[in-house]
Amino acid sequence: MSVLSQIIVAPKPFSPDPITDEEAGAMFRAALNLFRLWEVTDDQAAIILDLPRRTFARWKAGEIGRIGRDGKARLSNLMGIHKALRI
């Protein structure tokens, strides 16, 4: 006869893996496509991403610099908005 025994497993606290610079660059390129589809101007996009206008223009031209934690979070939120709108 089999005996069942209870296994108590406490969930680990949630700790997301940090977004890599490569992933952030890919999200920035995807955000540029979204901005184009949503007809967002470059000035508006710079505000949404909290970047100076000149920095946004340089990044848009392909010279993506270091994206900080806040910038990565903003890009991630944009991807989430896009996903929600698609659903």
PDB file of N, CA, C and O in Angstrom, chain B, residues numbered from 101:
ATOM      1  N   MET B 101       0.833  -1.167   0.000  1.00  0.00           N
ATOM      2  CA  MET B 101       0.000   0.000   0.000  1.00  0.00           C
ATOM      3  C   MET B 101       0.887   1.242   0.000  1.00  0.00           C
ATOM      4  O   MET B 101       1.873   1.302   0.735  1.00  0.00           O
ATOM      5  N   SER B 102       0.538   2.242  -0.828  1.00  0.00           N
ATOM      6  CA  SER B 102       1.318   3.475  -0.929  1.00  0.00           C
ATOM      7  C   SER B 102       0.944   4.426   0.194  1.00  0.00           C
ATOM      8  O   SER B 102      -0.212   4.510   0.607  1.00  0.00           O
ATOM      9  N   VAL B 103       1.939   5.128   0.670  1.00  0.00           N
ATOM     10  CA  VAL B 103       1.716   6.132   1.708  1.00  0.00           C
ATOM     11  C   VAL B 103       2.047   7.495   1.120  1.00  0.00           C
ATOM     12  O   VAL B 103       3.128   7.705   0.569  1.00  0.00           O
ATOM     13  N   LEU B 104       1.114   8.403   1.245  1.00  0.00           N
ATOM     14  CA  LEU B 104       1.337   9.761   0.766  1.00  0.00           C
ATOM     15  C   LEU B 104       1.883  10.607   1.897  1.00  0.00           C
ATOM     16  O   LEU B 104       1.395  10.551   3.026  1.00  0.00           O
ATOM     17  N   SER B 105       2.876  11.371   1.592  1.00  0.00           N
ATOM     18  CA  SER B 105       3.401  12.295   2.599  1.00  0.00           C
ATOM     19  C   SER B 105       3.395  13.697   2.007  1.00  0.00           C
ATOM     20  O   SER B 105       3.695  13.898   0.830  1.00  0.00           O
ATOM     21  N   GLN B 106       3.051  14.641   2.835  1.00  0.00           N
ATOM     22  CA  GLN B 106       2.941  16.026   2.400  1.00  0.00           C
ATOM     23  C   GLN B 106       4.335  16.640   2.281  1.00  0.00           C
ATOM     24  O   GLN B 106       5.172  16.506   3.174  1.00  0.00           O
ATOM     25  N   ILE B 107       4.558  17.309   1.165  1.00  0.00           N
ATOM     26  CA  ILE B 107       5.811  18.034   0.957  1.00  0.00           C
ATOM     27  C   ILE B 107       5.485  19.519   1.022  1.00  0.00           C
ATOM     28  O   ILE B 107       4.673  20.023   0.246  1.00  0.00           O
ATOM     29  N   ILE B 108       6.106  20.192   1.926  1.00  0.00           N
ATOM     30  CA  ILE B 108       5.861  21.623   2.094  1.00  0.00           C
ATOM     31  C   ILE B 108       6.974  22.373   1.362  1.00  0.00           C
ATOM     32  O   ILE B 108       8.155  22.254   1.688  1.00  0.00           O
ATOM     33  N   VAL B 109       6.562  23.131   0.383  1.00  0.00           N
ATOM     34  CA  VAL B 109       7.521  23.909  -0.399  1.00  0.00           C
ATOM     35  C   VAL B 109       7.091  25.369  -0.350  1.00  0.00           C
ATOM     36  O   VAL B 109       6.020  25.726  -0.840  1.00  0.00           O
ATOM     37  N   ALA B 110       7.923  26.200   0.238  1.00  0.00           N
ATOM     38  CA  ALA B 110       7.631  27.631   0.291  1.00  0.00           C
ATOM     39  C   ALA B 110       8.116  28.275  -1.013  1.00  0.00           C
ATOM     40  O   ALA B 110       9.237  28.018  -1.453  1.00  0.00           O
ATOM     41  N   PRO B 111       7.277  29.106  -1.627  1.00  0.00           N
ATOM     42  CA  PRO B 111       7.712  29.747  -2.867  1.00  0.00           C
ATOM     43  C   PRO B 111       8.854  30.719  -2.594  1.00  0.00           C
ATOM     44  O   PRO B 111       8.894  31.397  -1.567  1.00  0.00           O
ATOM     45  N   LYS B 112       9.763  30.761  -3.531  1.00  0.00           N
ATOM     46  CA  LYS B 112      10.870  31.706  -3.417  1.00  0.00           C
ATOM     47  C   LYS B 112      10.366  33.096  -3.763  1.00  0.00           C
ATOM     48  O   LYS B 112       9.479  33.237  -4.605  1.00  0.00           O
ATOM     49  N   PRO B 113      10.909  34.113  -3.134  1.00  0.00           N
ATOM     50  CA  PRO B 113      10.483  35.468  -3.493  1.00  0.00           C
ATOM     51  C   PRO B 113      10.829  35.762  -4.951  1.00  0.00           C
ATOM     52  O   PRO B 113      11.870  35.339  -5.453  1.00  0.00           O
ATOM     53  N   PHE B 114       9.948  36.485  -5.612  1.00  0.00           N
ATOM     54  CA  PHE B 114      10.155  36.805  -7.019  1.00  0.00           C
ATOM     55  C   PHE B 114      11.351  37.720  -7.183  1.00  0.00           C
ATOM     56  O   PHE B 114      11.451  38.755  -6.523  1.00  0.00           O
ATOM     57  N   SER B 115      12.236  37.341  -8.045  1.00  0.00           N
ATOM     58  CA  SER B 115      13.409  38.147  -8.362  1.00  0.00           C
ATOM     59  C   SER B 115      13.653  38.039  -9.853  1.00  0.00           C
ATOM     60  O   SER B 115      14.245  37.062 -10.313  1.00  0.00           O
ATOM     61  N   PRO B 116      13.201  39.041 -10.630  1.00  0.00           N
ATOM     62  CA  PRO B 116      13.338  38.938 -12.081  1.00  0.00           C
ATOM     63  C   PRO B 116      14.806  39.034 -12.499  1.00  0.00           C
ATOM     64  O   PRO B 116      15.611  39.712 -11.861  1.00  0.00           O
ATOM     65  N   ASP B 117      15.122  38.346 -13.572  1.00  0.00           N
ATOM     66  CA  ASP B 117      16.460  38.472 -14.134  1.00  0.00           C
ATOM     67  C   ASP B 117      16.583  39.865 -14.745  1.00  0.00           C
ATOM     68  O   ASP B 117      15.641  40.357 -15.365  1.00  0.00           O
ATOM     69  N   PRO B 118      17.724  40.490 -14.575  1.00  0.00           N
ATOM     70  CA  PRO B 118      17.874  41.831 -15.166  1.00  0.00           C
ATOM     71  C   PRO B 118      17.853  41.759 -16.694  1.00  0.00           C
ATOM     72  O   PRO B 118      18.253  40.759 -17.291  1.00  0.00           O
ATOM     73  N   ILE B 119      17.386  42.825 -17.301  1.00  0.00           N
ATOM     74  CA  ILE B 119      17.346  42.907 -18.758  1.00  0.00           C
ATOM     75  C   ILE B 119      18.750  43.213 -19.244  1.00  0.00           C
ATOM     76  O   ILE B 119      19.380  44.166 -18.785  1.00  0.00           O
ATOM     77  N   THR B 120      19.238  42.407 -20.171  1.00  0.00           N
ATOM     78  CA  THR B 120      20.590  42.613 -20.687  1.00  0.00           C
ATOM     79  C   THR B 120      20.611  43.808 -21.640  1.00  0.00           C
ATOM     80  O   THR B 120      19.564  44.247 -22.116  1.00  0.00           O
ATOM     81  N   ASP B 121      21.798  44.325 -21.910  1.00  0.00           N
ATOM     82  CA  ASP B 121      21.932  45.441 -22.845  1.00  0.00           C
ATOM     83  C   ASP B 121      21.492  45.037 -24.247  1.00  0.00           C
ATOM     84  O   ASP B 121      20.925  45.850 -24.977  1.00  0.00           O
ATOM     85  N   GLU B 122      21.749  43.782 -24.631  1.00  0.00           N
ATOM     86  CA  GLU B 122      21.324  43.313 -25.952  1.00  0.00           C
ATOM     87  C   GLU B 122      19.806  43.280 -26.045  1.00  0.00           C
ATOM     88  O   GLU B 122      19.232  43.676 -27.059  1.00  0.00           O
ATOM     89  N   GLU B 123      19.158  42.807 -24.986  1.00  0.00           N
ATOM     90  CA  GLU B 123      17.691  42.777 -24.961  1.00  0.00           C
ATOM     91  C   GLU B 123      17.128  44.195 -24.996  1.00  0.00           C
ATOM     92  O   GLU B 123      16.137  44.458 -25.678  1.00  0.00           O
ATOM     93  N   ALA B 124      17.753  45.098 -24.266  1.00  0.00           N
ATOM     94  CA  ALA B 124      17.293  46.488 -24.253  1.00  0.00           C
ATOM     95  C   ALA B 124      17.439  47.109 -25.636  1.00  0.00           C
ATOM     96  O   ALA B 124      16.561  47.853 -26.073  1.00  0.00           O
ATOM     97  N   GLY B 125      18.536  46.816 -26.332  1.00  0.00           N
ATOM     98  CA  GLY B 125      18.710  47.322 -27.691  1.00  0.00           C
ATOM     99  C   GLY B 125      17.636  46.796 -28.625  1.00  0.00           C
ATOM    100  O   GLY B 125      17.120  47.534 -29.464  1.00  0.00           O
ATOM    101  N   ALA B 126      17.300  45.531 -28.482  1.00  0.00           N
ATOM    102  CA  ALA B 126      16.241  44.942 -29.307  1.00  0.00           C
ATOM    103  C   ALA B 126      14.894  45.590 -28.985  1.00  0.00           C
ATOM    104  O   ALA B 126      14.099  45.850 -29.888  1.00  0.00           O
ATOM    105  N   MET B 127      14.637  45.851 -27.707  1.00  0.00           N
ATOM    106  CA  MET B 127      13.378  46.509 -27.332  1.00  0.00           C
ATOM    107  C   MET B 127      13.336  47.929 -27.867  1.00  0.00           C
ATOM    108  O   MET B 127      12.273  48.407 -28.264  1.00  0.00           O
ATOM    109  N   PHE B 128      14.486  48.617 -27.884  1.00  0.00           N
ATOM    110  CA  PHE B 128      14.517  49.978 -28.429  1.00  0.00           C
ATOM    111  C   PHE B 128      14.180  49.954 -29.919  1.00  0.00           C
ATOM    112  O   PHE B 128      13.399  50.782 -30.387  1.00  0.00           O
ATOM    113  N   ARG B 129      14.756  49.018 -30.665  1.00  0.00           N
ATOM    114  CA  ARG B 129      14.454  48.912 -32.088  1.00  0.00           C
ATOM    115  C   ARG B 129      12.977  48.582 -32.307  1.00  0.00           C
ATOM    116  O   ARG B 129      12.351  49.108 -33.227  1.00  0.00           O
ATOM    117  N   ALA B 130      12.426  47.713 -31.464  1.00  0.00           N
ATOM    118  CA  ALA B 130      10.994  47.391 -31.563  1.00  0.00           C
ATOM    119  C   ALA B 130      10.148  48.618 -31.230  1.00  0.00           C
ATOM    120  O   ALA B 130       9.119  48.859 -31.861  1.00  0.00           O
ATOM    121  N   ALA B 131      10.589  49.394 -30.233  1.00  0.00           N
ATOM    122  CA  ALA B 131       9.856  50.608 -29.853  1.00  0.00           C
ATOM    123  C   ALA B 131       9.843  51.600 -31.007  1.00  0.00           C
ATOM    124  O   ALA B 131       8.838  52.277 -31.222  1.00  0.00           O
ATOM    125  N   LEU B 132      10.939  51.700 -31.751  1.00  0.00           N
ATOM    126  CA  LEU B 132      10.962  52.594 -32.916  1.00  0.00           C
ATOM    127  C   LEU B 132       9.891  52.184 -33.923  1.00  0.00           C
ATOM    128  O   LEU B 132       9.220  53.039 -34.501  1.00  0.00           O
ATOM    129  N   ASN B 133       9.732  50.885 -34.132  1.00  0.00           N
ATOM    130  CA  ASN B 133       8.679  50.409 -35.045  1.00  0.00           C
ATOM    131  C   ASN B 133       7.296  50.733 -34.500  1.00  0.00           C
ATOM    132  O   ASN B 133       6.407  51.132 -35.253  1.00  0.00           O
ATOM    133  N   LEU B 134       7.112  50.564 -33.192  1.00  0.00           N
ATOM    134  CA  LEU B 134       5.813  50.897 -32.588  1.00  0.00           C
ATOM    135  C   LEU B 134       5.524  52.385 -32.728  1.00  0.00           C
ATOM    136  O   LEU B 134       4.410  52.782 -33.071  1.00  0.00           O
ATOM    137  N   PHE B 135       6.539  53.203 -32.457  1.00  0.00           N
ATOM    138  CA  PHE B 135       6.340  54.654 -32.576  1.00  0.00           C
ATOM    139  C   PHE B 135       5.943  55.021 -34.008  1.00  0.00           C
ATOM    140  O   PHE B 135       5.098  55.893 -34.210  1.00  0.00           O
ATOM    141  N   ARG B 136       6.538  54.371 -34.988  1.00  0.00           N
ATOM    142  CA  ARG B 136       6.192  54.635 -36.382  1.00  0.00           C
ATOM    143  C   ARG B 136       4.734  54.238 -36.650  1.00  0.00           C
ATOM    144  O   ARG B 136       3.982  54.989 -37.270  1.00  0.00           O
ATOM    145  N   LEU B 137       4.345  53.047 -36.174  1.00  0.00           N
ATOM    146  CA  LEU B 137       2.977  52.574 -36.390  1.00  0.00           C
ATOM    147  C   LEU B 137       1.951  53.414 -35.629  1.00  0.00           C
ATOM    148  O   LEU B 137       0.841  53.636 -36.111  1.00  0.00           O
ATOM    149  N   TRP B 138       2.331  53.876 -34.443  1.00  0.00           N
ATOM    150  CA  TRP B 138       1.428  54.682 -33.623  1.00  0.00           C
ATOM    151  C   TRP B 138       1.473  56.161 -34.010  1.00  0.00           C
ATOM    152  O   TRP B 138       0.776  56.984 -33.417  1.00  0.00           O
ATOM    153  N   GLU B 139       2.299  56.492 -35.010  1.00  0.00           N
ATOM    154  CA  GLU B 139       2.466  57.862 -35.492  1.00  0.00           C
ATOM    155  C   GLU B 139       2.906  58.807 -34.372  1.00  0.00           C
ATOM    156  O   GLU B 139       2.392  59.917 -34.235  1.00  0.00           O
ATOM    157  N   VAL B 140       3.861  58.342 -33.583  1.00  0.00           N
ATOM    158  CA  VAL B 140       4.442  59.146 -32.503  1.00  0.00           C
ATOM    159  C   VAL B 140       5.602  59.934 -33.100  1.00  0.00           C
ATOM    160  O   VAL B 140       6.452  59.364 -33.783  1.00  0.00           O
ATOM    161  N   THR B 141       5.642  61.238 -32.847  1.00  0.00           N
ATOM    162  CA  THR B 141       6.742  62.051 -33.362  1.00  0.00           C
ATOM    163  C   THR B 141       8.011  61.753 -32.567  1.00  0.00           C
ATOM    164  O   THR B 141       7.962  61.160 -31.489  1.00  0.00           O
ATOM    165  N   ASP B 142       9.145  62.176 -33.123  1.00  0.00           N
ATOM    166  CA  ASP B 142      10.411  61.961 -32.427  1.00  0.00           C
ATOM    167  C   ASP B 142      10.456  62.709 -31.103  1.00  0.00           C
ATOM    168  O   ASP B 142      11.006  62.208 -30.122  1.00  0.00           O
ATOM    169  N   ASP B 143       9.882  63.903 -31.071  1.00  0.00           N
ATOM    170  CA  ASP B 143       9.832  64.659 -29.810  1.00  0.00           C
ATOM    171  C   ASP B 143       9.006  63.912 -28.764  1.00  0.00           C
ATOM    172  O   ASP B 143       9.406  63.816 -27.604  1.00  0.00           O
ATOM    173  N   GLN B 144       7.863  63.388 -29.176  1.00  0.00           N
ATOM    174  CA  GLN B 144       7.019  62.626 -28.250  1.00  0.00           C
ATOM    175  C   GLN B 144       7.720  61.349 -27.797  1.00  0.00           C
ATOM    176  O   GLN B 144       7.651  60.984 -26.623  1.00  0.00           O
ATOM    177  N   ALA B 145       8.395  60.670 -28.725  1.00  0.00           N
ATOM    178  CA  ALA B 145       9.106  59.443 -28.376  1.00  0.00           C
ATOM    179  C   ALA B 145      10.213  59.715 -27.368  1.00  0.00           C
ATOM    180  O   ALA B 145      10.414  58.934 -26.437  1.00  0.00           O
ATOM    181  N   ALA B 146      10.927  60.813 -27.548  1.00  0.00           N
ATOM    182  CA  ALA B 146      11.988  61.174 -26.612  1.00  0.00           C
ATOM    183  C   ALA B 146      11.411  61.419 -25.220  1.00  0.00           C
ATOM    184  O   ALA B 146      12.021  61.055 -24.215  1.00  0.00           O
ATOM    185  N   ILE B 147      10.239  62.036 -25.168  1.00  0.00           N
ATOM    186  CA  ILE B 147       9.582  62.277 -23.875  1.00  0.00           C
ATOM    187  C   ILE B 147       9.149  60.959 -23.252  1.00  0.00           C
ATOM    188  O   ILE B 147       9.358  60.739 -22.059  1.00  0.00           O
ATOM    189  N   ILE B 148       8.547  60.081 -24.048  1.00  0.00           N
ATOM    190  CA  ILE B 148       8.087  58.785 -23.537  1.00  0.00           C
ATOM    191  C   ILE B 148       9.255  57.992 -22.958  1.00  0.00           C
ATOM    192  O   ILE B 148       9.123  57.352 -21.915  1.00  0.00           O
ATOM    193  N   LEU B 149      10.403  58.040 -23.643  1.00  0.00           N
ATOM    194  CA  LEU B 149      11.576  57.289 -23.191  1.00  0.00           C
ATOM    195  C   LEU B 149      12.430  58.071 -22.202  1.00  0.00           C
ATOM    196  O   LEU B 149      13.436  57.559 -21.709  1.00  0.00           O
ATOM    197  N   ASP B 150      12.034  59.313 -21.908  1.00  0.00           N
ATOM    198  CA  ASP B 150      12.754  60.171 -20.970  1.00  0.00           C
ATOM    199  C   ASP B 150      14.214  60.346 -21.401  1.00  0.00           C
ATOM    200  O   ASP B 150      15.144  60.203 -20.606  1.00  0.00           O
ATOM    201  N   LEU B 151      14.375  60.657 -22.682  1.00  0.00           N
ATOM    202  CA  LEU B 151      15.699  60.893 -23.253  1.00  0.00           C
ATOM    203  C   LEU B 151      15.760  62.312 -23.797  1.00  0.00           C
ATOM    204  O   LEU B 151      14.751  62.839 -24.264  1.00  0.00           O
ATOM    205  N   PRO B 152      16.939  62.939 -23.742  1.00  0.00           N
ATOM    206  CA  PRO B 152      17.082  64.207 -24.464  1.00  0.00           C
ATOM    207  C   PRO B 152      16.865  63.980 -25.955  1.00  0.00           C
ATOM    208  O   PRO B 152      17.181  62.912 -26.481  1.00  0.00           O
ATOM    209  N   ARG B 153      16.331  64.979 -26.625  1.00  0.00           N
ATOM    210  CA  ARG B 153      15.996  64.853 -28.056  1.00  0.00           C
ATOM    211  C   ARG B 153      17.215  64.432 -28.881  1.00  0.00           C
ATOM    212  O   ARG B 153      17.099  63.588 -29.769  1.00  0.00           O
ATOM    213  N   ARG B 154      18.375  65.014 -28.593  1.00  0.00           N
ATOM    214  CA  ARG B 154      19.585  64.701 -29.365  1.00  0.00           C
ATOM    215  C   ARG B 154      20.030  63.258 -29.123  1.00  0.00           C
ATOM    216  O   ARG B 154      20.479  62.584 -30.050  1.00  0.00           O
ATOM    217  N   THR B 155      19.906  62.788 -27.885  1.00  0.00           N
ATOM    218  CA  THR B 155      20.267  61.405 -27.577  1.00  0.00           C
ATOM    219  C   THR B 155      19.346  60.451 -28.313  1.00  0.00           C
ATOM    220  O   THR B 155      19.801  59.460 -28.884  1.00  0.00           O
ATOM    221  N   PHE B 156      18.041  60.749 -28.304  1.00  0.00           N
ATOM    222  CA  PHE B 156      17.086  59.904 -29.029  1.00  0.00           C
ATOM    223  C   PHE B 156      17.435  59.861 -30.520  1.00  0.00           C
ATOM    224  O   PHE B 156      17.417  58.791 -31.128  1.00  0.00           O
ATOM    225  N   ALA B 157      17.749  61.009 -31.105  1.00  0.00           N
ATOM    226  CA  ALA B 157      18.090  61.056 -32.527  1.00  0.00           C
ATOM    227  C   ALA B 157      19.344  60.229 -32.815  1.00  0.00           C
ATOM    228  O   ALA B 157      19.410  59.534 -33.830  1.00  0.00           O
ATOM    229  N   ARG B 158      20.333  60.301 -31.931  1.00  0.00           N
ATOM    230  CA  ARG B 158      21.565  59.524 -32.121  1.00  0.00           C
ATOM    231  C   ARG B 158      21.266  58.037 -32.013  1.00  0.00           C
ATOM    232  O   ARG B 158      21.745  57.243 -32.822  1.00  0.00           O
ATOM    233  N   TRP B 159      20.466  57.656 -31.006  1.00  0.00           N
ATOM    234  CA  TRP B 159      20.116  56.242 -30.829  1.00  0.00           C
ATOM    235  C   TRP B 159      19.299  55.740 -32.013  1.00  0.00           C
ATOM    236  O   TRP B 159      19.486  54.614 -32.475  1.00  0.00           O
ATOM    237  N   LYS B 160      18.395  56.579 -32.498  1.00  0.00           N
ATOM    238  CA  LYS B 160      17.552  56.196 -33.631  1.00  0.00           C
ATOM    239  C   LYS B 160      18.409  55.974 -34.873  1.00  0.00           C
ATOM    240  O   LYS B 160      18.082  55.136 -35.714  1.00  0.00           O
ATOM    241  N   ALA B 161      19.493  56.713 -34.988  1.00  0.00           N
ATOM    242  CA  ALA B 161      20.406  56.565 -36.121  1.00  0.00           C
ATOM    243  C   ALA B 161      21.258  55.308 -36.013  1.00  0.00           C
ATOM    244  O   ALA B 161      21.992  54.980 -36.945  1.00  0.00           O
ATOM    245  N   GLY B 162      21.173  54.598 -34.886  1.00  0.00           N
ATOM    246  CA  GLY B 162      21.889  53.334 -34.750  1.00  0.00           C
ATOM    247  C   GLY B 162      22.998  53.340 -33.725  1.00  0.00           C
ATOM    248  O   GLY B 162      23.608  52.299 -33.481  1.00  0.00           O
ATOM    249  N   GLU B 163      23.280  54.470 -33.119  1.00  0.00           N
ATOM    250  CA  GLU B 163      24.335  54.566 -32.117  1.00  0.00           C
ATOM    251  C   GLU B 163      23.728  54.457 -30.712  1.00  0.00           C
ATOM    252  O   GLU B 163      23.779  55.406 -29.929  1.00  0.00           O
ATOM    253  N   ILE B 164      23.160  53.296 -30.409  1.00  0.00           N
ATOM    254  CA  ILE B 164      22.497  53.113 -29.120  1.00  0.00           C
ATOM    255  C   ILE B 164      23.540  53.076 -28.021  1.00  0.00           C
ATOM    256  O   ILE B 164      24.479  52.280 -28.062  1.00  0.00           O
ATOM    257  N   GLY B 165      23.365  53.942 -27.044  1.00  0.00           N
ATOM    258  CA  GLY B 165      24.281  54.002 -25.919  1.00  0.00           C
ATOM    259  C   GLY B 165      23.821  53.096 -24.792  1.00  0.00           C
ATOM    260  O   GLY B 165      22.970  52.226 -24.980  1.00  0.00           O
ATOM    261  N   ARG B 166      24.391  53.311 -23.633  1.00  0.00           N
ATOM    262  CA  ARG B 166      24.031  52.506 -22.470  1.00  0.00           C
ATOM    263  C   ARG B 166      22.621  52.870 -22.023  1.00  0.00           C
ATOM    264  O   ARG B 166      22.292  54.044 -21.861  1.00  0.00           O
ATOM    265  N   ILE B 167      21.807  51.861 -21.830  1.00  0.00           N
ATOM    266  CA  ILE B 167      20.430  52.063 -21.387  1.00  0.00           C
ATOM    267  C   ILE B 167      20.371  51.701 -19.911  1.00  0.00           C
ATOM    268  O   ILE B 167      20.664  50.569 -19.526  1.00  0.00           O
ATOM    269  N   GLY B 168      19.992  52.663 -19.096  1.00  0.00           N
ATOM    270  CA  GLY B 168      19.937  52.452 -17.653  1.00  0.00           C
ATOM    271  C   GLY B 168      18.733  51.625 -17.233  1.00  0.00           C
ATOM    272  O   GLY B 168      17.908  51.227 -18.055  1.00  0.00           O
ATOM    273  N   ARG B 169      18.658  51.379 -15.948  1.00  0.00           N
ATOM    274  CA  ARG B 169      17.581  50.542 -15.396  1.00  0.00           C
ATOM    275  C   ARG B 169      16.203  51.133 -15.682  1.00  0.00           C
ATOM    276  O   ARG B 169      15.276  50.410 -16.047  1.00  0.00           O
ATOM    277  N   ASP B 170      16.070  52.457 -15.513  1.00  0.00           N
ATOM    278  CA  ASP B 170      14.790  53.107 -15.764  1.00  0.00           C
ATOM    279  C   ASP B 170      14.418  53.008 -17.242  1.00  0.00           C
ATOM    280  O   ASP B 170      13.262  52.749 -17.577  1.00  0.00           O
ATOM    281  N   GLY B 171      15.389  53.212 -18.119  1.00  0.00           N
ATOM    282  CA  GLY B 171      15.127  53.113 -19.554  1.00  0.00           C
ATOM    283  C   GLY B 171      14.699  51.720 -19.953  1.00  0.00           C
ATOM    284  O   GLY B 171      13.798  51.545 -20.773  1.00  0.00           O
ATOM    285  N   LYS B 172      15.354  50.721 -19.364  1.00  0.00           N
ATOM    286  CA  LYS B 172      14.974  49.333 -19.652  1.00  0.00           C
ATOM    287  C   LYS B 172      13.559  49.059 -19.167  1.00  0.00           C
ATOM    288  O   LYS B 172      12.799  48.351 -19.828  1.00  0.00           O
ATOM    289  N   ALA B 173      13.202  49.614 -18.016  1.00  0.00           N
ATOM    290  CA  ALA B 173      11.847  49.424 -17.489  1.00  0.00           C
ATOM    291  C   ALA B 173      10.819  50.098 -18.397  1.00  0.00           C
ATOM    292  O   ALA B 173       9.751  49.539 -18.650  1.00  0.00           O
ATOM    293  N   ARG B 174      11.139  51.299 -18.887  1.00  0.00           N
ATOM    294  CA  ARG B 174      10.227  51.998 -19.800  1.00  0.00           C
ATOM    295  C   ARG B 174      10.016  51.198 -21.082  1.00  0.00           C
ATOM    296  O   ARG B 174       8.889  51.054 -21.556  1.00  0.00           O
ATOM    297  N   LEU B 175      11.106  50.681 -21.636  1.00  0.00           N
ATOM    298  CA  LEU B 175      10.996  49.874 -22.852  1.00  0.00           C
ATOM    299  C   LEU B 175      10.179  48.611 -22.593  1.00  0.00           C
ATOM    300  O   LEU B 175       9.363  48.210 -23.422  1.00  0.00           O
ATOM    301  N   SER B 176      10.402  47.993 -21.444  1.00  0.00           N
ATOM    302  CA  SER B 176       9.649  46.793 -21.090  1.00  0.00           C
ATOM    303  C   SER B 176       8.164  47.117 -20.964  1.00  0.00           C
ATOM    304  O   SER B 176       7.315  46.342 -21.403  1.00  0.00           O
ATOM    305  N   ASN B 177       7.855  48.262 -20.364  1.00  0.00           N
ATOM    306  CA  ASN B 177       6.453  48.673 -20.235  1.00  0.00           C
ATOM    307  C   ASN B 177       5.816  48.913 -21.604  1.00  0.00           C
ATOM    308  O   ASN B 177       4.655  48.567 -21.819  1.00  0.00           O
ATOM    309  N   LEU B 178       6.571  49.502 -22.523  1.00  0.00           N
ATOM    310  CA  LEU B 178       6.049  49.704 -23.879  1.00  0.00           C
ATOM    311  C   LEU B 178       5.740  48.374 -24.553  1.00  0.00           C
ATOM    312  O   LEU B 178       4.721  48.234 -25.230  1.00  0.00           O
ATOM    313  N   MET B 179       6.622  47.401 -24.364  1.00  0.00           N
ATOM    314  CA  MET B 179       6.382  46.077 -24.939  1.00  0.00           C
ATOM    315  C   MET B 179       5.125  45.457 -24.317  1.00  0.00           C
ATOM    316  O   MET B 179       4.351  44.793 -25.007  1.00  0.00           O
ATOM    317  N   GLY B 180       4.927  45.675 -23.022  1.00  0.00           N
ATOM    318  CA  GLY B 180       3.732  45.173 -22.354  1.00  0.00           C
ATOM    319  C   GLY B 180       2.466  45.833 -22.874  1.00  0.00           C
ATOM    320  O   GLY B 180       1.447  45.165 -23.048  1.00  0.00           O
ATOM    321  N   ILE B 181       2.518  47.147 -23.126  1.00  0.00           N
ATOM    322  CA  ILE B 181       1.372  47.858 -23.686  1.00  0.00           C
ATOM    323  C   ILE B 181       1.051  47.310 -25.071  1.00  0.00           C
ATOM    324  O   ILE B 181      -0.109  47.064 -25.399  1.00  0.00           O
ATOM    325  N   HIS B 182       2.085  47.122 -25.876  1.00  0.00           N
ATOM    326  CA  HIS B 182       1.887  46.582 -27.222  1.00  0.00           C
ATOM    327  C   HIS B 182       1.241  45.194 -27.149  1.00  0.00           C
ATOM    328  O   HIS B 182       0.307  44.896 -27.893  1.00  0.00           O
ATOM    329  N   LYS B 183       1.742  44.364 -26.259  1.00  0.00           N
ATOM    330  CA  LYS B 183       1.187  43.010 -26.117  1.00  0.00           C
ATOM    331  C   LYS B 183      -0.286  43.076 -25.703  1.00  0.00           C
ATOM    332  O   LYS B 183      -1.126  42.357 -26.245  1.00  0.00           O
ATOM    333  N   ALA B 184      -0.584  43.943 -24.741  1.00  0.00           N
ATOM    334  CA  ALA B 184      -1.967  44.062 -24.265  1.00  0.00           C
ATOM    335  C   ALA B 184      -2.887  44.542 -25.378  1.00  0.00           C
ATOM    336  O   ALA B 184      -4.014  44.060 -25.499  1.00  0.00           O
ATOM    337  N   LEU B 185      -2.422  45.484 -26.192  1.00  0.00           N
ATOM    338  CA  LEU B 185      -3.242  45.972 -27.293  1.00  0.00           C
ATOM    339  C   LEU B 185      -3.470  44.907 -28.359  1.00  0.00           C
ATOM    340  O   LEU B 185      -4.521  44.872 -28.998  1.00  0.00           O
ATOM    341  N   ARG B 186      -2.481  44.043 -28.546  1.00  0.00           N
ATOM    342  CA  ARG B 186      -2.623  42.964 -29.533  1.00  0.00           C
ATOM    343  C   ARG B 186      -3.613  41.908 -29.076  1.00  0.00           C
ATOM    344  O   ARG B 186      -4.295  41.295 -29.897  1.00  0.00           O
ATOM    345  N   ILE B 187      -3.695  41.691 -27.765  1.00  0.00           N
ATOM    346  CA  ILE B 187      -4.612  40.685 -27.228  1.00  0.00           C
ATOM    347  C   ILE B 187      -6.019  41.231 -27.273  1.00  0.00           C
ATOM    348  O   ILE B 187      -6.959  40.547 -26.867  1.00  0.00           O
TER     349      ILE B 187
END
